[in-house]
């Protein structure tokens, strides 16, 4: 089923002050949870083999509740800043693409500054754009650097396991295996050369309620009784989400290539959101990109929300496959629906 | 008590493509709730006179649960767009500074597009920066227009009354009179002349937990039982928040004037966040600005979160006091703490 939404045309980036990625970082909890662990814990009628066959996941990381989200975000930020040899006090702006923060208000990005013991009153806020949030944050960082910032630190992802671990009544067997905890970080800085060739974001409001996390006013309106499972993702129709993700990826990539004046063969590596192994493969297949030009950590990390695409990029960098000067297509798609991407020379 | 945070210096705006405010708009529910209504409803030991004396409020608007937040945001957007004679399909980007959305994920900004029946897949996301969120969104819109957007629609505020109205066990008597429902909208467009002279945002992480809305992972961690009052603001020490708001306002305004090369006498009007009548007066007094150069709707609308400063600006425009060409200082401060402002020629 094709969407009825009209995807907007791409605008070329009017940027006079260029950005580049200085470093990436991550925080992943030590605690590994296997499919078997989940099956036992919740007494489910499922097998590890069936779970791996249907969505591709073997294990994921679940934080053991010793750390707040802001602690985890601070650890990812710390690694990222250390890799670039930049102190938090040098950073001009913080953007955290959150899933669930410490609180609804204030921004968990400020909590992160507290955990890092930052002495400066650095501008910091959270943004909500589900799994595509890291791309929104990158798109924003490019524009902030264009108009004056020297260093922008962006973060994405969150902890979703707490809701599962919090003695809740009903386990949603459609999503219990899907989610993992993880945070990705990226530091962008000013550059004399042009690295970012194009950026594109779109939404599809016809898919507003296909996947959602209830924790909002909708709960009060419906007079539902409050329970822990409102902290988890509800996905009523995964097939529609997947089809929409692939359709969105094709549109996004065509627009990005058009604006970058590149063809798909010019792309050295792809980092994308991989909500399942099948969706990762499906996107690449629809784009005629060999799997070797990409990586998916879904099988061992699960869906880490807006961190996914950035954790995959971090993996490409750390494994030594992605080298400076290579051309990268980074994209993401998520609930809302909201999707987008960037093409950059690393 | 002065904060120990070091407020960052201001950077001049490196903007080559200028922005201007094309129009503003608002949505306020019809339903007026007086202090007496609240006293009766919750059987409180208080008087209208004492409430008015202590915080300055007489009444506020509470949505009667017939509309979702996204409906209310759509109504504010509609008024704003109609005033500028621009259709939603012409808008390049939507930013909603939310308090509580329809859901935690996806962005309520996308829900708004659905309610407006938008046919285009316009980029849209929510941001979280408490009561200062509208300033963050304006700061962002200026940069998006600089780098290519023609029209950016920003929205702020939300519904807080639902939590109060939802049969909850414990009424927080410190905050029950404070909050009101309301949404503000602003459309920014590209301009040949420079309107925005300066923009400044800062945070104070030493005040991270002075005022907060629990609805986040902190709830699960603390093993608190879930209840409706987690949808409301918790303010443990209003005095500290007020002192911090005034300190932040003075720093923000000094930085903005410095970057704009103006003095306080050059400012024709001030639109600020007014969490109480006393805080509105306190900010202006500390800045040596006569009350006549500003307006506060707190007495009849209460704290509408990030909508406050923008609703006050909308009032200055609609009352005919603020005319094109005049110089405006717009600022806001909120939980987190997070504050900032802009100076612009309207």
Interface residues (C-beta under 8 A of the other chain):
Chain A: X4 X5 X6 X7 X8 X11 X12 X13 X14 X15 X16 X17 X65 X68 X69 X92 X98 X99 X100 X101 X102 X103 X104 X105 X106 X107 X108 X110 X111 X113 X114 X118 X119 X120 X121 X122 X123 X124 X125 X126 X127 X128 X129 X130 X133 X136 X140 X142 X143 X144 X146 X147 X148 X149 X158 X159 X162 X163 X166 X201 X202 X203 X204 X205 X206 X208 X211 X212 X213 X214 X215 X216 X217 X218 X220 X221 X223 X226 X227 X228 X231 X233 X334 X335 X336 X337 X338 X340
Chain B: X4 X5 X6 X7 X8 X11 X12 X13 X14 X15 X16 X17 X65 X68 X69 X92 X98 X99 X100 X101 X102 X103 X104 X105 X106 X107 X108 X110 X111 X113 X114 X118 X119 X120 X121 X122 X123 X124 X125 X126 X127 X128 X129 X130 X133 X136 X140 X142 X143 X144 X146 X147 X148 X149 X158 X159 X162 X163 X166 X201 X202 X203 X204 X205 X206 X208 X211 X212 X213 X214 X215 X216 X217 X218 X220 X221 X223 X226 X227 X228 X231 X233 X334 X335 X336 X337 X338 X340
